[in-house]
Amino acid sequence: MALTQSVKLIGIGDNGQEGLHPQYVRWIEESEMLVGGERALSFFPNYQGEKIVIKGRLKTIVERLQAESRSAVVLASGDPLFYGIGGYLSKKLAIEVYPHVSSIQLAFAKMGESWQDAYIASVHGRSMKGLAQRIDGKEKVALLTDEENSPNRIAQYLLSFGMTEYRAFVAENLQGEAEKTGWYELEEMVDGDFSPLNVTILKKVSNGPSWTLGIDDEEFSQRKPDKGLITKKEVRVLSLHALNLRKNSVVWDIGTCTGSMAVEAAKLAPEGQIFAIEKNEQDLENCLENQRKFRTDITAVHGKAPHGLEDFPDPDAVFIGGTGGEMKELLQVCCGRLREGGRIVLNAATIENLYKANEAFIQEGFQTSIMHAQVSRSKPILGMNRFVPLNPVYIITAKRKEEKEND
């Protein structure tokens, strides 16, 4: 039986009925079905209709509501369309949304500061992976947390990336009897005791380090004494441009070595995901050190590609700095996994590898464009300057033949 009327989706706060408009309370009392989490339903102990507790998948609740003709109200915390169930329900049902003040609004009100300029993210039921590059440099950051990704864990995470320019404001049990708010230094927050129901706001109180595109080679930790196993700054910038990254790109960096390409890719795609693989353990250690220094939370693993790539999600962009001698098999995997509209950029130092790569791309149905980068840097000598050439590099950009150039 199909619904004859829309479902009312009402936002509710920690103060229950007290914070609801009287009209909303009447709608709830007059409804025949009341749907919500156990906490929300507990605010209506005398409800006369049928109560349905949301547990597990929302799909089951949607199917139940789609088959009902009785009037129904769904309760959700705060603003249901702000990281809530409203977005999902609105795609499946005819609903009328009546939001409550969101926890973010309440937290900033307690803090006494405006929030239109804040960066807002949720780590509620989500991994914190990649959070470092998303929030680095932001003046205000509001985080929706959960029991696992608590203020304590957030503080530990930020300190691991040296993000000590932030102080934290934690708002707990907003509008509830156990409401508590306060400011914390990150070191203090690590050992604090917090309610699972909280909003954590980070405010930048001093200047942190910053880097522009094309980080100097010397700033990266590199294998010693044989330095040089790094994609040089000039070639790195050209290769990053060729990758055509978006803010949410999924990127593979194969043969990452120091991680210079992965680090800069993470800054260009802060809302995306960066995956790096390196066969040399010492180089991988440098890569991990560099990602902490440059505040980029990437996934870097030890392995020799193409083995290990099966654990990565399909990429929008692939950078190949080294093939380890298995070029044909590697390019088959990369070409087969590349998402529509994606690009593969390969750096070759020899004519032989240039030829092999170009032929392999053609066999996979890809078209290539090749740039020969020959860069020299000035070097002082006897009060004068001369140019010292870097090793020439062939930058090969590959994409599927049927995809037209957008540049």
N, C-alpha and C positions, 0 to 999 in steps of 0.2 A: 504494500500500500504506500503510495507516495505522500509526501508531506503536503498539507494544504496551506501551510503558513511557514514563514521563515523562522529559523532558530535565533533566539536572542543570545548573544555572547557578551557577558557582562564581566568587566574587570573588577577585582576586589582586592583590598589591601589587608594588611595584617591586623587591622582593627575590626575586621568583619563587617557586620551590618551597620555599625556606627558610622562608617565612612561612605556608605552608599546613599545615593539620592533616594528619597521615599518612593518615587515612581518605580525605581529598579527593584526595591524590596517588594512592592505590590506585584510586579511582574513575576518575581520568583515565587511568591506565595500563591499566585493564581495559576501557575504552570502545573502541568501534570507529570513532568519529568525534570529532574535536576541533575545535571552532569558536571563532574569536577573531580579534582583530587581530594583525598581524604581530609586534608586540612581545610580546604575551601568549604566542603560539605559540612564540616563540624560546626560552622558558624550558623547553621540552620537546623538545630536539633529537633524542632517541632514541625518540620516540613511534612505536609500531608501526602504529597505525591510520591512517586518512585524515585529513589536516589540511585544513580549509576556512578560508580567510582571509576575514574580513568586510571587504568593500569596497563602498562605495556604499550602495544601498538595502537595508534589512533585510528588506524584503518577499521578496526572492529567497532569502535564507537561510531564512526561515520556510517558504516553499513547499518548499524542499529538505528541511527537517526533517519537515514534515508528510507527505512521501511516503516517508520512511525507516522501516524496522523495526529497523535497527541501533541499538545503544546509543550515545547521544551526550552529550557534555559541551560546554557553552559557557562560555568564559572571558571575564570582564569585569573592568575595573579597579575596585578598591575594593568599595563596596557597589553592586551592580547596580541596586538599587531607588532609589538616590539620584542623580538626574540621569543615570541610566545606561540601558542597553538593557533592563533587567529589566521596567520598566513596560510597554514595548511587547510584549515576548515573552510576558509573563504573560497578555495579552489574546488571544494567538493560539495559544498552545501550553499543554500540561500541563507545568508546570515545577516543579522543586524548587529553591529558592534557598538558597545557602550564602554569605552575605556575608563579605567581608573588612572590616577596619577602613577606614572611609572616609578620604579625603584630608583632609576637614575635621576629623575626630577627631584624626588624626595631627598636623595643623598646630597645633591648640589645645593638644595635649599638649606639643609642642615649645615653644609659647609659655608654657605653664604656667598657663593660665587656663581657667575653665569655659566651656562653649559652649552651655548650654541657653538662655541669654538672648540669643544672637546672631541677627541677621537674616542669612539665607543667600540668596544669589542666584547665578545662573550667567550669565556673559557668554561662556561657551564656545560658539562657533558661533552667538552671538546678538548682536544690536545692543545697544549701551549706551544707546540712546535711552530717555529717561525714568528713567534710574537715579538722577538727582539727587533727584527728589522721593520716590523709593522709600526712599532711605537717609538723607535729611536728618534730623538729630536722633537717629538711632540710636546707641546706645552702642558696640556692636560689630557689625561687618559682615564676613562672610566671602564672598569672591568666588572662584568657579571661573573660571579664565581660559583663554585660548588664545594662540596665537602672535600673532594680530592684536590682540586685547584684552589686551595685556600689562600688567604692573605700570607700565611707563613711560606707556602710554596712559591707564591709570586715573588716574595722578597728574596728567597734563595735563588730563584731564577734570575732576577734582575742583577743581583750581586755577582752571579757567575759571569755576567757580561760586563761587569764594572759600571753599571748604570746608577752610580751613587748620587747623581744630580737630582734624583727624585725623592720627595717625601710622600707619604701615603696618608690618606684620610679614609678610615674604615667606618662605614655606617652599618650597624647590625640591627636586625629585627625591627626594621622601620615601621612605625605606627603600632608596634606591639608593646606588651607590658614590659618586655625585657630590652626595650630600645636602648642602644648605646652607640655613641659616636666619638671619634677621637683621632688625633694626628699621631703618626708614628714615623720614626726613622726606620730605614729598611733593616738595619742591624737589630733594632728593637723588635720589629715586626716578626722576625724569624722565629722568636721564642714566645710570641704572644698566644693568647687563648681566645679564639674567635668563634662566634656562632656560625653554623653553616649558612644561615640566611644573612648575607651581607653583600654590600657593594663596596668595591675598593677603587678609590680615585687616586691617581698619581699626579702630582704637580711638580713641574720642573722648577727648582729653586736656585739652580746655578747652571752655568754653561758646561756641557759635555763636549767631548771631541767630535769632530765632523770631518768628512772626507768628500771631495768632489770626484767626479768620474775621471778615471785614470790615476789611481793611487800609485805613488812612487814605488818602484820595485824594492827599494831599500827598506820600506816600512814593513814588508812581509818577512816573516820568519822563513828561512830557507835552509836547505841542507848544506852543511859546511864540512870540509873546506871547499867542495866543488859546487860553488854557487852557479847560478845560471839556468837551473832547471825551473824556469818560471816564464810564463807568457809575458813578454816585455810590454811595458805600459802602452807604447804606441800601437803595437800589434793587438793588444788586448782591447783597446778602444775601437779599433777597426773591426775586430771580430765580434764584439758586443753589438755594434751597429748592424752588422750583417745578420745577426740572430733575430733582429726585429722584435725584441721582447715587449710584452705588455705587462701591466701591473700584476696580473694574475697568472702569468705564464708558468707552466711546469717545465723545468729545465733539467737536462742531464749534462753533467760535466765529466767526460770520460778521460781518464788519465789526469786527474785534477792536480796532482803534485802539491804545490804550495796552497792551492785553493784560490789563487788570485782571480781566476775567471768566475768561480762559484760565488766568491764574496761579492764581486761587483755585480754579478747577475742578480743576487739577492737584493741588492739595493735598488736595482732597476725594476725588479718584480717583487716588491715587498708583500703583496697579497697572494703571491703564488707559492710554489714549492721548488726547492733546489735540491737535486740529488747528485752526489759526486762519488766517483769510484777511483781508487788508486791501488796499484799492485805493490808499491814499496811502502813498508810500514813506517819507516822514518819520515818519508814525505807526508804520509797521512797524519802523523803526529804534528807536523808543522801546519798542515791544513786545519786541524782542530784548534791549534793555538791561534791561528789567524782568524778563524771565525769568531772566537771569543773576543779577540782584540777589536775586530771591526764590527762586532755586534750583529752578526748574521747567523741565525740558527738554521743551518743546513743539515741535511742528512748525508754524512760522508762515511763510506764503508771501505773495508779492505777487500780487494778482489781484482781479478784480471778479466776485464770485459772481453767478450760479451757475457761471460759467466757472472751472475749477480744482477744483471739488468732485469731479469724476470721479476725481481721483487720491487722494481720501481713502477709507478703509474706511467701510462703512455705520455710522452712528452710533446710540448708545443715547440720546443727548440732543443737541439743537441749540439754541444760543442765537443770536438774531439781534438785533444792536444797531443795524444799519443795512442798508437794502435797496438803496440806490443806484438807486431808481426802477424796478427790475425785480421787483417784489414777487410777481406772479402766477407768473412762470416760476420764481423762486427757491423759492417755497413748494411748487410742483409737484415740484421735484427733492427738496427736503427731506422732504416727505411720502412720496414714493415710495421713498426710501432708508432711512427711519427703521426701525429694528429693532422687532420685536414688543415691546410694553410700554414703548416709548420715549416721550419728550416733546419738544415744540418750545416754546420760550419766546421770545416776541417782545416787544421794548420799543417802544412807539409814543409819540411825543411830541405827535402831532396827532390830532384827531378823525377827519380824513379817512383817515389811515393805519390808525387803529384799525378803521374801517369796512371798508376794503379788505382788511385782513388777516383779519378775522373772516369776511367773505364768501368769501375764497379758501380758508380752512380748511374751511368748510362744503362747498364744491364738491369738496374732496378727501376728503370723508367723515370729517372730524375734528370732534370736539366741543371747545368752548372754554370756559374760565373766565377772567374778566377781573378784575383788581385795579387800582383807581385809587390810585396812591401819591402822596400830597401830603405832603411832608416839609419841615419848617422847622428851622433850626438857630439856637441862641442866638448873639447877637453883642453884645459889650460896647459901650456908648455912654454917655459922660459919667458913668462910675461906676455905671451901671445896665446892664441887659440887655434887648435886644429880639430878636424872632424874625425871621430872614430866610428867606423861602421858597425852596426849590429848584424848578426847573421840574417841574410835575406830569408823571407818566409812567403810561401804561397798560401793565400787564404781562399779556400774553395767554399763557395756557398751553393748548396743544393736544395732543390725543391721539386715536387712532382711536376711533370711536363704540362699537365692539363691546368695547373694553377697559374693564373695570370699575375704578372708583376704588378704590385700595388704602389710601388715607390715612384 
